[in-house]
């Protein structure tokens, strides 16, 4: 499992993030405080506090391409 933080500061950031995550067939979770949501769920993401960095947990060992695509969102 790989873990890093991202910041989604606009609605467009959230849409772009979800589009990227949905291209991959492994699970990705987002954690904000005590809440954990599926990163492929746009409604779940909007339930989080987007003013703070969000932890991303990637449930795959072969996630290098995914992590490279996440660089614009990393905080």
C-alpha positions in Angstrom: 0.0 0.0 0.0 1.2 3.5 -0.9 0.2 6.6 1.1 0.5 10.3 0.3 -1.4 13.6 0.8 -3.3 15.6 -1.8 -5.2 18.9 -1.8 -8.3 19.3 -3.9 -8.9 23.1 -4.0 -11.6 23.4 -6.6 -14.6 21.5 -8.2 -12.5 21.0 -11.3 -9.7 19.4 -9.2 -12.2 16.9 -7.7 -13.6 16.0 -11.2 -10.1 15.6 -12.7 -9.0 13.5 -9.7 -12.0 11.2 -9.9 -11.5 10.7 -13.7 -7.9 9.7 -13.1 -8.7 7.3 -10.2 -11.4 5.6 -12.3 -8.9 4.7 -15.0 -7.2 2.2 -12.5 -8.6 -1.1 -11.4 -7.3 -1.0 -7.8 -8.9 0.5 -4.7 -8.0 3.9 -3.6 -9.3 5.4 -0.3 -9.3 9.0 0.9 -9.1 9.8 4.6 -9.9 13.1 6.2 -10.1 13.1 10.0 -12.0 10.0 11.0 -13.8 9.7 7.6 -12.7 7.3 4.9 -14.4 7.3 1.5 -13.8 5.5 -1.8 -11.8 7.8 -4.1 -13.9 6.8 -7.1 -17.0 8.3 -5.5 -17.4 12.0 -6.4 -20.2 12.3 -3.8 -18.0 10.7 -1.1 -15.2 13.2 -1.9 -17.6 16.2 -1.5 -18.5 14.9 1.9 -15.0 15.5 3.1 -13.4 18.7 4.4 -11.6 19.8 1.2 -10.0 22.8 2.9 -7.4 20.5 4.5 -5.0 18.0 2.9 -6.5 14.5 2.4 -4.6 11.3 2.8 -4.7 8.9 -0.2 -4.2 5.2 0.4 -3.5 3.2 -2.8 -4.2 -0.5 -2.4 -1.7 -1.7 -5.0 2.0 -2.3 -5.2 2.1 -1.3 -8.9 0.9 2.2 -8.6 3.8 4.2 -10.1 1.8 5.5 -13.1 -1.1 6.5 -10.8 1.2 8.3 -8.4 2.8 10.2 -11.3 -0.7 11.4 -12.4 -1.4 12.5 -8.8 1.6 14.9 -8.7 -0.4 18.0 -9.6 -2.6 17.4 -6.5 0.1 16.5 -4.0 0.6 18.8 -1.1 
